């Protein structure tokens, strides 16, 4: 009897370990489905300040001609800002998580939240409500030294059933000529 009892205990322990392993695998597969923050990869270069807008899509890194590196890696169209959590708010919001980098080999860049817009299919632009800059203790802007990176989240009020893109632009005076440089990232 003792021998049979210890076999049953061993069997139960083995099944428990198997269930724990299965739970760990299930948790891992759930985590794999979540969006993983990508790495920004760029080299420092001398910007050419070429007039124009650089187009991109979610999850793809783009570099503007002034050296700003942008990657929109997550879009949450079910987001509710804290100010709307308690109130009976029927407004719709979209939260856009992005990575920013500065590939300019000499100059720092200060990126203001107000320079980003959410643009709908009709061309109507909306400024962000809220910005979070992780690790930099700055709510309204992020200053990037050459070669540095930062995360930023932008929250926009939206309308249902539309396609959107996030746009950023900056006006420069280069050799007496005004140049508009920017990025436009499709959120589809």
Residue frames as qw, qx, qy, qz and C-alpha x, y, z in Angstrom:
[[0.000, 0.882, 0.472, 0.000, 0.00, 0.00, 0.00],
 [0.308, -0.766, 0.088, 0.557, 2.71, 2.48, 0.80],
 [0.380, -0.131, 0.583, 0.706, 4.28, 2.00, -2.53],
 [0.162, 0.590, 0.688, 0.390, 0.98, 2.59, -4.35],
 [0.163, -0.902, -0.325, 0.234, 0.26, 5.69, -2.24],
 [0.333, -0.615, 0.257, 0.667, 3.58, 7.29, -3.03],
 [0.325, 0.173, 0.676, 0.638, 3.02, 6.60, -6.72],
 [0.045, 0.797, 0.579, 0.165, -0.31, 8.42, -6.56],
 [0.271, -0.852, -0.065, 0.444, 1.30, 11.36, -4.78],
 [0.383, -0.308, 0.492, 0.718, 4.00, 11.46, -7.42],
 [0.235, 0.461, 0.709, 0.479, 1.35, 11.37, -10.14],
 [0.082, -0.903, -0.415, 0.077, -0.60, 14.22, -8.57],
 [0.338, -0.716, 0.159, 0.590, 2.55, 16.30, -8.21],
 [0.372, -0.015, 0.631, 0.680, 3.43, 15.66, -11.83],
 [0.129, 0.687, 0.643, 0.315, -0.04, 16.75, -12.96],
 [0.212, -0.900, -0.216, 0.313, 0.22, 19.89, -10.82],
 [0.366, -0.477, 0.383, 0.701, 3.52, 20.77, -12.41],
 [0.288, 0.289, 0.709, 0.576, 2.02, 20.15, -15.83],
 [0.002, -0.850, -0.523, -0.066, -0.92, 22.46, -15.03],
 [0.298, -0.809, 0.032, 0.505, 1.47, 25.14, -13.77],
 [0.374, -0.199, 0.564, 0.709, 3.52, 24.80, -16.94],
 [0.194, 0.560, 0.701, 0.397, 0.34, 25.04, -19.02],
 [0.125, -0.914, -0.327, 0.205, -0.72, 28.19, -17.13],
 [0.350, -0.620, 0.277, 0.645, 2.72, 29.72, -17.75],
 [0.325, 0.109, 0.686, 0.642, 2.44, 28.87, -21.45],
 [0.075, 0.766, 0.616, 0.167, -1.05, 30.41, -21.61],
 [0.223, -0.881, -0.099, 0.406, 0.21, 33.59, -19.90],
 [0.384, -0.367, 0.478, 0.700, 3.15, 33.73, -22.30],
 [0.263, 0.382, 0.707, 0.534, 0.90, 33.39, -25.35],
 [0.045, -0.898, -0.434, 0.056, -1.34, 36.19, -24.00],
 [0.322, -0.756, 0.151, 0.550, 1.73, 38.37, -23.48],
 [0.419, -0.044, 0.622, 0.660, 2.89, 37.54, -27.02],
 [0.193, 0.682, 0.634, 0.310, -0.40, 38.93, -28.37],
 [0.167, -0.907, -0.159, 0.353, 0.22, 42.28, -26.65],
 [0.513, 0.813, -0.085, 0.263, 2.10, 44.87, -28.65],
 [0.759, -0.348, -0.023, 0.550, 5.79, 44.83, -27.83],
 [0.025, 0.951, -0.093, -0.293, 7.55, 48.17, -27.85],
 [0.840, 0.432, 0.015, 0.326, 9.97, 48.12, -30.78],
 [0.557, -0.470, 0.109, 0.676, 13.52, 49.42, -30.75],
 [0.370, 0.917, -0.025, -0.145, 14.41, 52.55, -32.67],
 [0.762, -0.152, 0.333, 0.534, 17.48, 51.94, -34.79],
 [0.396, 0.903, 0.084, 0.142, 19.18, 54.89, -36.41],
 [0.688, -0.043, -0.035, 0.723, 22.58, 56.43, -36.98],
 [0.109, -0.803, -0.120, 0.574, 23.47, 60.04, -36.30],
 [0.527, 0.402, 0.443, 0.603, 23.57, 62.04, -39.52],
 [0.049, -0.272, -0.009, 0.961, 23.72, 65.64, -40.64],
 [0.408, 0.615, 0.629, -0.246, 20.12, 66.57, -41.55],
 [0.309, 0.155, 0.488, 0.802, 19.49, 67.94, -45.03],
 [0.185, 0.479, 0.382, -0.769, 16.23, 69.76, -44.12],
 [0.012, -0.117, -0.733, -0.670, 14.59, 68.73, -47.39],
 [0.463, 0.055, 0.134, -0.874, 11.12, 70.26, -47.71],
 [0.604, -0.013, -0.647, -0.464, 8.36, 67.64, -47.47],
 [0.729, -0.315, 0.348, -0.498, 6.38, 65.11, -45.48],
 [0.178, 0.284, -0.941, -0.047, 7.60, 61.55, -44.87],
 [0.786, -0.164, -0.165, -0.573, 4.78, 58.96, -44.92],
 [0.082, 0.266, -0.931, 0.237, 4.62, 55.90, -42.67],
 [0.716, -0.306, -0.467, -0.418, 2.39, 53.25, -41.12],
 [0.705, -0.599, 0.244, -0.291, 1.90, 51.73, -37.68],
 [0.912, -0.269, 0.272, 0.146, 4.93, 49.77, -36.52],
 [0.740, 0.416, 0.111, 0.518, 7.29, 51.18, -39.13],
 [0.421, -0.614, -0.025, 0.667, 10.04, 53.63, -38.21],
 [0.457, 0.778, 0.231, 0.364, 10.24, 56.82, -40.28],
 [0.496, -0.406, -0.031, 0.767, 12.95, 59.49, -40.27],
 [0.273, 0.932, 0.227, -0.072, 12.16, 63.05, -41.34],
 [0.648, 0.562, -0.066, 0.510, 14.75, 65.11, -43.17],
 [0.129, -0.821, 0.286, -0.476, 15.50, 67.11, -40.00],
 [0.288, 0.327, -0.834, 0.339, 16.50, 63.93, -38.13],
 [0.583, -0.184, 0.449, -0.652, 13.34, 63.24, -36.10],
 [0.261, 0.047, -0.951, -0.157, 12.73, 59.49, -35.85],
 [0.594, -0.073, 0.276, -0.752, 9.10, 58.41, -35.21],
 [0.283, -0.035, -0.942, -0.179, 7.52, 54.98, -34.73],
 [0.647, -0.193, 0.149, -0.723, 3.80, 54.71, -33.87],
 [0.213, 0.190, -0.958, 0.015, 3.72, 51.24, -32.33],
 [0.058, -0.382, -0.896, 0.218, 0.31, 51.04, -30.63],
 [0.283, -0.229, -0.182, -0.913, -3.13, 52.57, -31.12],
 [0.032, -0.305, -0.880, 0.362, -5.88, 52.12, -28.51],
 [0.213, -0.300, -0.372, -0.852, -9.28, 53.20, -29.83],
 [0.565, -0.566, -0.585, -0.136, -11.04, 52.15, -26.60],
 [0.426, -0.012, -0.430, 0.796, -9.04, 54.47, -24.35],
 [0.266, -0.865, -0.360, -0.226, -10.81, 56.70, -21.81],
 [0.291, 0.479, -0.383, 0.734, -8.76, 59.53, -20.28],
 [0.286, -0.241, -0.729, 0.573, -8.88, 59.93, -16.51],
 [0.182, 0.115, 0.148, -0.965, -10.92, 63.10, -16.81],
 [0.606, -0.004, -0.392, -0.692, -13.66, 61.06, -18.52],
 [0.310, 0.015, -0.940, 0.142, -13.52, 57.98, -16.25],
 [0.028, 0.284, 0.734, -0.616, -15.94, 59.24, -13.58],
 [0.377, 0.350, 0.044, -0.856, -18.24, 61.36, -15.70],
 [0.672, 0.416, 0.609, -0.066, -20.93, 59.99, -17.93],
 [0.071, 0.659, -0.416, -0.622, -18.88, 60.73, -21.01],
 [0.827, 0.371, 0.417, -0.068, -20.00, 59.33, -24.35],
 [0.292, 0.844, -0.382, -0.238, -17.09, 60.87, -26.24],
 [0.971, 0.125, 0.044, 0.200, -14.71, 58.57, -28.10],
 [0.170, -0.873, 0.429, 0.159, -10.96, 58.86, -27.69],
 [0.917, 0.314, -0.164, 0.185, -7.92, 57.33, -29.31],
 [0.489, -0.776, 0.354, 0.182, -4.55, 56.88, -27.60],
 [0.768, 0.585, -0.213, 0.150, -1.45, 56.74, -29.79],
 [0.690, -0.613, 0.280, 0.264, 1.82, 55.39, -28.31],
 [0.678, 0.699, -0.128, 0.186, 4.95, 56.36, -30.17],
 [0.739, -0.375, 0.093, 0.552, 8.70, 56.30, -29.90],
 [0.280, 0.957, -0.059, 0.041, 10.72, 59.38, -30.77],
 [0.787, -0.250, 0.139, 0.546, 14.42, 59.65, -31.50],
 [0.131, 0.945, -0.139, -0.267, 16.87, 62.33, -32.59],
 [0.876, 0.163, 0.240, 0.386, 19.18, 61.30, -35.45],
 [0.240, 0.933, -0.106, 0.245, 20.58, 64.86, -35.82],
 [0.811, 0.042, -0.315, 0.491, 24.30, 64.58, -35.10],
 [0.315, 0.263, -0.247, 0.878, 24.63, 68.10, -33.61],
 [0.263, -0.302, 0.093, -0.912, 21.41, 69.67, -32.36],
 [0.142, 0.221, 0.869, -0.420, 18.88, 68.70, -29.68],
 [0.255, -0.341, -0.573, -0.700, 15.19, 68.64, -30.60],
 [0.232, 0.145, 0.630, -0.727, 12.32, 69.80, -28.40],
 [0.208, -0.269, -0.793, -0.505, 9.12, 68.10, -29.49],
 [0.336, -0.003, 0.370, -0.866, 5.91, 69.73, -28.26],
 [0.321, 0.315, 0.884, -0.128, 2.71, 67.73, -27.94],
 [0.370, 0.707, 0.268, -0.540, 0.90, 70.55, -29.73],
 [0.169, 0.551, -0.580, -0.576, 2.91, 69.89, -32.92],
 [0.080, 0.075, 0.978, 0.176, 1.10, 66.55, -33.37],
 [0.554, 0.149, 0.051, -0.817, -2.37, 66.34, -34.88],
 [0.422, 0.199, 0.885, 0.006, -4.85, 63.57, -35.58],
 [0.306, 0.318, -0.325, -0.836, -6.24, 64.07, -39.09],
 [0.648, 0.261, 0.662, -0.270, -9.41, 62.36, -40.31],
 [0.547, 0.316, 0.666, 0.397, -10.44, 61.36, -43.83],
 [0.231, 0.895, 0.357, 0.133, -11.87, 64.82, -44.57],
 [0.487, 0.473, -0.154, 0.718, -8.62, 66.56, -43.55],
 [0.428, -0.814, -0.027, -0.391, -9.98, 67.89, -40.23],
 [0.520, 0.284, -0.611, 0.525, -7.13, 68.12, -37.67],
 [0.641, -0.718, -0.158, -0.219, -7.47, 67.71, -33.90],
 [0.140, 0.645, -0.609, 0.440, -4.80, 68.52, -31.30],
 [0.569, -0.114, -0.788, 0.207, -4.01, 66.02, -28.53],
 [0.536, -0.752, -0.173, -0.342, -5.66, 66.27, -25.11],
 [0.697, -0.656, 0.289, -0.024, -2.95, 64.64, -23.06],
 [0.655, 0.561, -0.482, 0.156, 0.70, 63.66, -23.40],
 [0.787, -0.574, 0.219, 0.057, 2.90, 61.44, -21.27],
 [0.512, 0.685, -0.497, 0.147, 6.67, 61.44, -21.73],
 [0.924, -0.357, -0.122, 0.058, 8.12, 58.46, -19.88],
 [0.813, -0.184, -0.067, 0.549, 11.28, 59.00, -17.90],
 [0.383, 0.358, 0.064, 0.849, 11.70, 62.67, -18.80],
 [0.167, -0.551, -0.548, 0.607, 9.27, 64.26, -16.28],
 [0.086, 0.215, -0.213, -0.949, 7.82, 66.43, -19.03],
 [0.427, 0.466, 0.725, -0.274, 4.12, 66.53, -19.79],
 [0.421, 0.811, 0.149, -0.378, 4.02, 69.12, -22.57],
 [0.512, 0.765, -0.381, -0.087, 7.29, 68.46, -24.41],
 [0.924, -0.204, 0.186, 0.266, 10.24, 66.15, -24.81],
 [0.152, 0.884, -0.415, -0.151, 13.79, 67.38, -25.40],
 [0.973, 0.068, 0.151, 0.159, 15.96, 64.88, -27.25],
 [0.221, -0.748, 0.504, 0.371, 19.74, 65.27, -27.36],
 [0.551, 0.507, -0.576, -0.329, 21.48, 63.80, -30.42],
 [0.392, 0.204, -0.897, 0.023, 21.13, 60.01, -30.37],
 [0.215, 0.013, 0.762, -0.611, 18.52, 59.87, -27.58],
 [0.328, -0.295, -0.774, -0.453, 15.08, 58.25, -27.60],
 [0.257, 0.017, 0.555, -0.791, 11.85, 58.72, -25.66],
 [0.018, -0.434, -0.887, -0.156, 8.31, 57.33, -25.46],
 [0.219, 0.080, 0.128, -0.964, 5.27, 59.56, -25.77],
 [0.110, 0.464, 0.879, 0.023, 1.52, 58.95, -25.62],
 [0.164, 0.009, -0.143, -0.976, -1.00, 61.23, -27.29],
 [0.178, 0.457, 0.842, -0.225, -4.75, 61.18, -26.62],
 [0.119, -0.001, -0.350, -0.929, -7.17, 62.63, -29.16],
 [0.541, 0.350, 0.518, -0.562, -10.96, 63.03, -29.20],
 [0.030, -0.109, 0.800, 0.589, -12.36, 61.23, -32.27],
 [0.706, 0.181, 0.020, -0.685, -15.47, 60.30, -34.22],
 [0.697, -0.041, 0.715, -0.038, -16.44, 56.67, -34.80],
 [0.749, 0.462, 0.473, 0.052, -16.04, 54.96, -38.14],
 [0.362, 0.913, -0.174, -0.065, -13.28, 57.06, -39.64],
 [0.861, 0.131, -0.087, 0.484, -9.73, 56.45, -40.77],
 [0.249, -0.960, 0.081, 0.099, -7.04, 58.57, -39.16],
 [0.748, 0.327, -0.212, 0.537, -3.41, 59.52, -39.46],
 [0.489, -0.771, -0.084, 0.400, -1.07, 61.23, -37.01],
 [0.543, 0.685, 0.027, 0.485, 0.86, 64.19, -38.39],
 [0.507, -0.692, -0.017, 0.513, 3.81, 66.17, -37.08],
 [0.565, 0.642, 0.135, 0.500, 5.44, 69.12, -38.79],
 [0.455, -0.652, -0.032, 0.605, 8.02, 71.80, -38.13],
 [0.439, 0.879, 0.087, 0.165, 8.78, 74.98, -40.08],
 [0.675, -0.378, 0.138, 0.618, 12.47, 75.84, -40.60],
 [0.295, 0.933, -0.122, -0.164, 14.26, 78.80, -42.16],
 [0.790, -0.168, 0.391, 0.441, 17.14, 77.41, -44.22],
 [0.397, -0.019, 0.380, 0.835, 19.28, 79.84, -46.23],
 [0.198, 0.213, -0.005, -0.957, 16.44, 82.39, -46.19],
 [0.495, -0.071, -0.637, -0.586, 13.91, 79.83, -47.46],
 [0.614, -0.206, 0.467, -0.602, 11.00, 78.51, -45.41],
 [0.446, 0.137, -0.857, -0.219, 10.79, 74.72, -45.38],
 [0.749, -0.272, 0.238, -0.555, 8.08, 72.55, -43.85],
 [0.340, 0.277, -0.898, 0.033, 9.32, 69.16, -42.68],
 [0.643, -0.220, 0.367, -0.635, 7.10, 66.51, -41.19],
 [0.014, 0.046, -0.996, -0.074, 5.78, 62.98, -40.89],
 [0.682, -0.011, -0.032, -0.730, 2.34, 61.53, -41.61],
 [0.014, -0.154, 0.984, -0.090, 1.58, 58.08, -40.18],
 [0.622, -0.167, -0.458, -0.612, -1.52, 56.14, -41.19],
 [0.382, -0.271, 0.709, -0.527, -3.28, 54.48, -38.24],
 [0.881, 0.154, -0.035, -0.446, -4.86, 51.71, -40.34]]
